[in-house]
Amino acid sequence: MIEYGINTIGDGLTVFDPVTIGFPSRDYIGRTDHPGTILGNNVTLRSGTILYADVTLGDRCNTGHNVMIREKTLIGEGTSIGTGTIIEGNCTIGSGVSIQSMAFVPTHTTIGDHVFIGPHVTLTNDRYPPSGKPRLEGPVIEDYAVIGAAAIILPGVTIGRGAAVAAGSVVTHDVPAGMMAVGSPARVRPLPEEMRRG
């Protein structure tokens, strides 16, 4: 394992090299004393994982292969980050979250507890790319929400508690709690009983 900065590592860490932790963000380039990564107990990091400085992974988190998590990201306990996923930093991700392979999570995204994010999901944060104006604002995915495979969520959109987004949908507006978004652009409809959670 390659370490940069000052890292805090809990008990029971499992590493499949090569893994890098504490990688310096722009602010820390050229320094050796910068804050590193904080890892809870019983974390598993698979080969190709790169964790930047100021990243915290809670107890029992695990990463797939070739995962990158950028600076100032906080991830709760028991969360799984799938192979090839990129989390661009300044994000908050809750506990018990399952992010499947090849997902993209941009800066300034908030994901609650017990959320399921399917493979190839793309969250976005720039309403008028590449301007960054009015400001970068990622989606808010509330507790127990489900995002189907290859869905796209536009900047600033809130997916309410227990709501769902169908696979392949493009979500341009908020989805209320307990409802479902389907299509491109997505339309809101009642959530099937079989999909209700939390």
N, C-alpha and C positions, 0 to 999 in steps of 0.2 A: 504494500500500500504506500502510495506517495502522499506525503503530508506537507502542507504549507500552513504557516501561521500557528496559532496556539489552539489546539483542538481539545475537546472534551469527549471522551469515549466511555460509554457505559459498559457494564459487564455483559459477557456473552456475545460479543460482536463476531459475526461470521463474514469473511471477506473472500471473494473469488477474484484474485488479481487478474488484470491490472485495475486498480481503483485509485482515484485521487480525491482527497478531502482537503477542505480549507483553501481551495484555489482562489487566488487573489482577484477581487473585483478591481475595476479601474482605480478606485481610491487607494488601493493597497499595493499596487504594483511597485516593486523595488523595496518593499518592507518585508521583514521576517517576523516582526512582533505583532502582526495584526490578528484580530479575532479570527478564529477558524470555524470549523464545523462542530456542532454539538450533536452527539449521537446518544440516544437513550439506551436502555438495556435490551439485549437480544435482538439487535438490528442485523439484517442480512443485506449485504451489498454485492451484487453480481458484477461480473467483469464488464469493464467499459464505463462504469458509473463515475461521474464527475460531480462532486458537491462543492459549491463555491463557499467562500467565507460568509459568515453570518447566516448559515443555514442550520436549522434545528430539525432533527428527526426524532419523534417520540419513540417510546418503547415499542418493540415488535414491528417496527416499520421494515419494509423490504423493497428493494429495487430489482427490476429486470436488468437485462443486458443493455449497455449503451444508453443509459439514462443520464440526462444533464439537468441539474437543479441549480439555478442561478441564485445570486446573493439575496439576503434579507427575506428568505422564505421560511415560514414556520409550518411544520407538518405535525399533526397530532399522532396519537398512539394507534398502532395496528393498521396503518395505512399502507397500501400496496401501489407502487408506481410501475407500470408495465414497460416492457422492452421498447426502446427507441423513443420514449416519451421525453419531451422537453418542457421544462417549467422555467419561464423566463425571468423569474425573480420578483421581489416585492409582492409575494403572494402569501395568502393564509389558507391552509388546507386543514380540514378537521380530522377527527379520529374515525377509524373504521371506514375510510374511503377506499374505493377500488377504481383506479385509473388504468384502463386497459392499454395495450400496446399502441404506440405511434400517436398518442394524443399530443396536442399542443395547447399549452396553458400560458397566455401572455402575462406581462407585468400587470400589476394592480388588479388581480383576480382574487375573489374570495369564494372558497368552496367550504360548505358546512360539513357536518358529521354524517356518516353512513350514506354518502353519495356514491352512485355508480356512474362512471363515465366510460362509454364503450370505445372500441378501437377506432382509430383515425378521427376521433372528434377534434374539431378545431374551434377553440374559443378565440375571439378577436378583441382588440382594445383600441383600434384607431379608426374613428368614424369616417375620416376623409384621408385615407392613406395617399402618400406617405407624409402628410402634413403634421400629424401629432396634435392637430387642433380640432376642437377647442382644448382638449387635453386627453391623454391616454387614460382610458377607463375600461377595465376588464369587466366581464360578467360577474354577477353574484349568483351562485348556485346554492340554494338553501338546503337544509337538512333533508335527507331521505329522497332527494330528487334523483331521477334516472335520465341519462342522456344516451340515446341509442347511437349505434355505430355510424360514423361518418357525418354526424350532424354538425352544423355550423351555427354558432351562437354569436350574434353581433355585439359590438361594444355597449357596455352599460345596461345590458338586458338582465333582468332578474328572473330566474327560474324558481318559482315558489316552493315551499316545503311540500315534499311528497309529490311534486309535479313530475311529468315525464315528457320527453321529447322523442318522437319517433325517429328511427334510423333514416339518415339522409335528409332530414328536414333542415331548412334555413330559417332560424328564429330571429325576427327583426323587432319584436315587441315582447314585453313582459308576459310570462306565463303564470297565471294565478296559482296559488297553492291548491294541490289536489286536482289539477286539470292536466290536459295533454295537448301538446302542440304537434301538428302533423302537416307535412307538405312544404312547398317552396314557392312563395313565402308561406311560413307555417300559419295555420289557423287553429284556434283553440277550440277544443271539444271536451266533453266529459271523459274522465279517466276510467277505463274499464275496471270493474271491481277486482279482477284478477291481478291487477297491477298496483293496488293500493298498498302502501308501506308507511310505517311510522306514523 
